[in-house]
Amino acid sequence: WEPSQIIGNQWGENKQLKIRYNKIIENDALHKAIENVISKINSNDIELPKYKYDGEGDVLLEISIYDHHFGKLAHKDETGNNYDLKIAKKLYYEAFDNILTRAKNSNKIDRILFPVGQDLFHVNNEINTTAGGTFQDTDSRLTKIFETVQETLINCIDKMLKVAPVDIVYVSDNHGPINSYFMCKVIEAYYKNNPNVTVDTSNLSRKYYQYGNTLIGMCHGHSEKADTLALTMACEAKQLWANTMFHEFHLGHYHKRAEKKYNTVDSLGDVIVRYLPSLCGTDKWHETKGYNTTRKFCECYLYDKTNGPIGSLIYNKVKEE
């Protein structure tokens, strides 16, 4: 147990001290298994295909399939839709392949930004709770969920590498942050000998990525207030801010699309804060609250090295399983 809240009160000469404790949930079995996988990868040289790029590309593709919640369980008779590990994998591949194919056929892709996290996992431990301890309706064991996500991401990264170098950025969240972190460590070990893959596994709450004239901030959005993110970016990424003309922040968490534009000093330009949508199914709790009416889709973005944001690519979930 660990103290999570300490409250002191006093009425005249009477004093009261309250300490709230939360149970520490250990993930020893999963942690040891993942560390063992990483050690095996590091001890062997993996033969990876080497791709040569022509260097003529001038567009960044951000593939941002946010809030996919691998492991979420939903039944159609309760929620109006089915969602499980098999459906999540199938849907992720469909969206990814559609976006990548359309992007490479109409643009000269220079690099691909691939955020990992943003509630990629539905749960954070073997007792099927989030990082905050909230129980979730979950399909399968955590080890099976982890193996499925690992297979899915590595297959997708291999496909991206046929188009352009890939920059992977770990973005923490509130559902399964520790699992996404370990997933990035596994990917980092798997591609350790590939110069065309970079993996940012730092534990900063907010990440910043520069491509040419554009600075992209990334966070989950469950803790930050949108109104403060423009100033936060300018303060946390001073040099990157100064080097760029276009500034955006990409958030998830709410499973819906929203965009707000905050004007800063005119000479500094502006910051666009985007809440990205989600493809994942609706579970019983969200259906009860009436959160099952939002359209299911994902939106990915294109950035010109000089001219900044030039468009987006949308994949709509048109049929419920």
C-alpha positions in Angstrom: 0.0 0.0 0.0 1.1 3.6 -0.6 -0.3 6.9 0.6 -2.2 8.8 -2.1 -3.8 11.6 -0.1 -3.1 13.3 3.2 -5.7 15.6 4.7 -5.3 17.7 7.9 -8.2 19.4 9.6 -8.6 21.5 12.7 -11.6 22.8 14.6 -10.5 24.9 17.6 -8.3 22.6 19.6 -9.5 19.5 17.8 -7.2 18.2 15.1 -7.8 15.5 12.5 -5.4 13.7 10.2 -6.6 11.4 7.4 -4.4 9.4 5.1 -5.8 7.5 2.1 -3.9 4.5 0.9 -4.1 2.8 -2.5 -3.0 -0.8 -3.1 0.1 -1.2 -5.1 -0.5 -3.5 -8.0 2.6 -5.3 -9.1 2.9 -6.7 -12.6 5.9 -8.8 -11.8 5.1 -11.7 -14.1 4.5 -9.5 -17.1 7.5 -7.3 -16.3 9.8 -10.3 -16.1 8.4 -11.8 -19.3 9.0 -8.6 -21.2 12.5 -8.1 -19.8 13.2 -11.6 -20.9 12.0 -10.9 -24.4 14.1 -7.8 -24.6 17.2 -9.6 -23.3 16.8 -12.3 -25.9 16.3 -9.8 -28.7 19.4 -7.9 -27.6 21.5 -11.0 -27.5 20.7 -12.0 -31.1 21.3 -10.2 -34.3 17.9 -10.0 -36.1 18.2 -9.9 -39.9 16.2 -6.9 -41.1 15.6 -5.9 -44.7 17.6 -2.8 -45.7 15.7 -0.3 -47.8 17.3 2.6 -49.7 15.3 5.7 -50.2 15.7 8.2 -53.1 15.8 11.2 -50.8 13.3 13.1 -53.0 10.5 13.1 -50.4 9.3 16.3 -48.8 6.3 15.1 -46.9 5.8 13.8 -43.3 3.1 11.2 -42.8 1.8 10.9 -39.2 -0.1 7.7 -38.7 -2.2 8.3 -35.6 -4.6 5.5 -34.9 -5.4 6.8 -31.4 -7.4 5.1 -28.5 -7.7 1.7 -30.1 -8.0 -0.1 -26.7 -6.6 -3.5 -27.6 -8.3 -5.9 -25.1 -11.6 -4.0 -24.7 -14.6 -6.3 -24.7 -18.1 -5.3 -25.9 -21.2 -7.4 -26.8 -23.7 -6.2 -29.4 -26.8 -7.0 -27.3 -25.5 -4.7 -24.5 -23.8 -2.0 -26.5 -24.9 -2.1 -30.1 -21.5 -3.3 -31.3 -19.1 -6.1 -30.8 -15.4 -5.4 -29.9 -12.7 -7.8 -28.8 -9.0 -8.5 -29.4 -9.6 -10.2 -32.8 -11.8 -7.3 -34.1 -9.4 -4.7 -32.8 -6.5 -6.3 -34.7 -8.5 -6.6 -37.9 -9.7 -3.0 -37.7 -6.3 -1.7 -37.0 -4.8 -3.4 -40.0 -7.7 -2.2 -42.3 -7.2 1.4 -41.2 -3.5 1.3 -41.3 -3.3 -0.3 -44.8 -5.8 2.1 -46.2 -4.0 5.2 -44.9 -0.5 4.1 -45.8 -1.6 3.1 -49.4 -3.4 6.4 -50.1 -0.6 8.5 -48.6 2.3 6.9 -50.6 0.3 6.9 -53.8 -0.3 10.6 -53.7 2.7 12.0 -51.9 6.5 11.8 -51.8 6.8 10.5 -48.3 10.1 11.6 -46.6 9.5 10.2 -43.0 6.7 8.6 -41.1 5.8 9.7 -37.5 4.2 6.8 -35.6 3.0 7.6 -32.0 2.6 4.5 -29.8 0.5 4.7 -26.6 -2.6 7.0 -26.5 -4.6 4.1 -24.9 -3.3 1.5 -27.3 -3.9 -1.0 -24.5 -7.2 -1.2 -22.6 -5.8 -2.3 -19.3 -2.5 -1.8 -17.4 -2.2 -5.0 -15.5 -3.3 -8.7 -15.0 -6.3 -7.8 -12.9 -7.8 -5.8 -15.8 -7.7 -2.3 -14.4 -6.5 1.0 -15.8 -3.5 2.8 -14.4 -5.9 4.5 -12.0 -7.3 1.2 -10.8 -10.7 1.3 -12.6 -11.9 -2.2 -13.6 -12.5 -2.8 -17.3 -14.5 -5.3 -19.4 -11.5 -7.2 -21.0 -11.1 -9.8 -23.6 -8.3 -12.4 -23.1 -5.2 -12.4 -20.8 -2.8 -9.5 -20.7 0.0 -11.6 -22.1 -2.1 -12.5 -25.1 -3.1 -8.9 -25.6 0.6 -7.9 -25.4 1.6 -10.5 -28.0 -1.2 -9.4 -30.3 -0.2 -5.8 -30.2 3.5 -6.7 -30.6 2.7 -8.7 -33.8 0.4 -5.9 -35.1 2.9 -3.1 -34.6 5.9 -4.9 -36.0 4.0 -5.9 -39.1 2.9 -2.3 -39.6 6.4 -0.9 -39.0 7.8 -3.3 -41.6 5.2 -2.0 -44.1 6.1 1.6 -43.3 9.8 0.9 -43.8 9.1 0.0 -47.4 8.0 3.6 -47.9 10.2 5.8 -45.6 12.2 5.9 -42.3 10.0 5.6 -39.2 10.1 7.7 -36.0 8.2 6.0 -33.1 7.3 8.1 -30.1 5.9 6.7 -26.9 3.0 8.8 -25.6 1.8 8.0 -22.1 -2.0 7.6 -21.3 -4.4 6.7 -18.6 -5.5 3.2 -19.5 -2.3 1.1 -20.2 0.8 3.4 -20.0 3.2 0.8 -18.6 2.2 -1.7 -21.3 2.8 0.8 -24.1 6.1 1.7 -22.5 7.3 -1.9 -22.5 6.0 -2.3 -26.1 8.2 0.6 -27.2 11.1 -1.0 -25.4 10.5 -4.3 -27.2 10.3 -2.4 -30.6 13.5 -0.5 -29.7 15.3 -3.7 -29.1 13.8 -5.4 -32.2 15.0 -2.6 -34.6 18.2 -1.8 -32.7 20.3 -2.4 -35.8 18.1 -0.6 -38.2 19.2 3.0 -38.8 15.8 3.8 -40.4 13.9 3.4 -37.1 14.1 5.7 -34.2 12.2 5.1 -30.9 11.6 7.7 -28.2 10.9 5.9 -25.0 11.4 8.8 -22.6 8.7 9.1 -19.9 7.9 12.8 -20.4 4.2 13.5 -20.3 4.3 15.6 -23.5 6.5 14.9 -26.5 7.6 17.3 -29.3 8.6 16.4 -32.8 9.9 18.7 -35.5 9.6 18.2 -39.2 10.9 21.1 -41.3 8.8 24.1 -40.5 6.3 22.2 -38.3 6.4 21.4 -34.6 4.0 18.7 -33.4 3.2 18.3 -29.7 1.7 15.0 -28.4 0.0 14.1 -25.1 -3.0 12.0 -24.2 -5.1 14.9 -22.9 -6.5 13.4 -19.8 -4.5 15.7 -17.5 -3.7 18.8 -19.5 -6.1 21.7 -20.1 -6.3 22.6 -23.8 -6.2 26.3 -23.1 -2.7 26.0 -21.6 -1.1 23.9 -24.2 0.0 26.7 -26.5 2.0 28.4 -23.7 3.2 25.0 -22.5 4.7 24.2 -25.9 6.4 27.6 -26.2 8.0 27.1 -22.7 8.9 23.4 -22.9 10.2 23.4 -26.5 11.7 26.9 -26.8 14.3 26.1 -29.4 12.0 23.9 -31.5 9.3 26.6 -31.3 11.7 29.2 -32.5 12.9 27.0 -35.4 9.3 26.4 -36.7 6.4 28.3 -38.2 3.5 25.9 -37.7 2.6 24.5 -34.3 0.1 21.8 -33.4 -0.8 19.6 -30.4 -2.4 16.2 -31.0 -4.4 14.6 -28.1 -6.7 11.6 -27.7 -8.7 10.4 -24.7 -12.2 11.6 -25.7 -12.6 9.4 -28.8 -14.0 12.2 -30.9 -12.7 14.8 -33.2 -12.4 18.4 -32.0 -10.2 21.3 -33.1 -9.5 24.5 -31.3 -7.3 27.3 -32.4 -5.5 29.5 -29.9 -3.9 32.8 -31.1 -0.6 33.7 -29.5 1.5 36.7 -30.2 1.0 37.4 -33.9 4.7 37.3 -34.7 4.9 33.8 -33.3 2.0 32.4 -35.3 -0.7 30.2 -33.7 -1.2 26.7 -32.2 -3.8 24.3 -33.3 -4.9 21.8 -30.7 -6.5 18.7 -32.1 -8.4 16.0 -30.3 -8.1 12.9 -32.5 -11.0 10.4 -33.0 -11.1 6.7 -32.4 -12.1 3.5 -34.2 -12.6 1.4 -31.1 -15.9 -0.1 -30.1 -18.1 1.2 -27.2 -18.2 -0.8 -24.0 -21.1 -1.1 -21.5 -20.1 1.8 -19.3 -19.9 4.3 -22.2 -23.1 3.0 -23.7 -24.8 3.6 -20.3 -23.6 7.2 -20.3 -24.8 7.7 -23.9 -21.3 8.0 -25.4 -22.1 5.5 -28.1 -23.3 7.9 -30.7 -19.9 9.3 -31.8 -18.8 8.3 -35.3 -15.9 5.8 -35.4 -13.0 6.9 -37.5 -9.3 7.7 -37.5 -7.6 10.8 -39.0 -3.9 10.9 -40.0 -2.0 14.0 -41.2 0.4 15.1 -43.9 3.0 17.9 -43.5 5.1 19.5 -46.2 8.7 20.2 -45.0 8.4 23.9 -46.0 4.6 24.7 -46.1 3.5 22.8 -43.0 0.1 21.0 -42.8 -1.2 20.1 -46.2 -4.0 17.6 -45.5 -5.4 14.7 -43.7 -6.4 11.1 -44.5 -9.5 9.7 -42.9 -10.6 6.1 -42.5 -14.2 5.5 -41.5 -15.5 2.4 -39.7 -18.6 1.9 -41.9 -19.8 -1.4 -40.5 -20.3 -2.7 -37.0 -19.1 -6.2 -36.3 
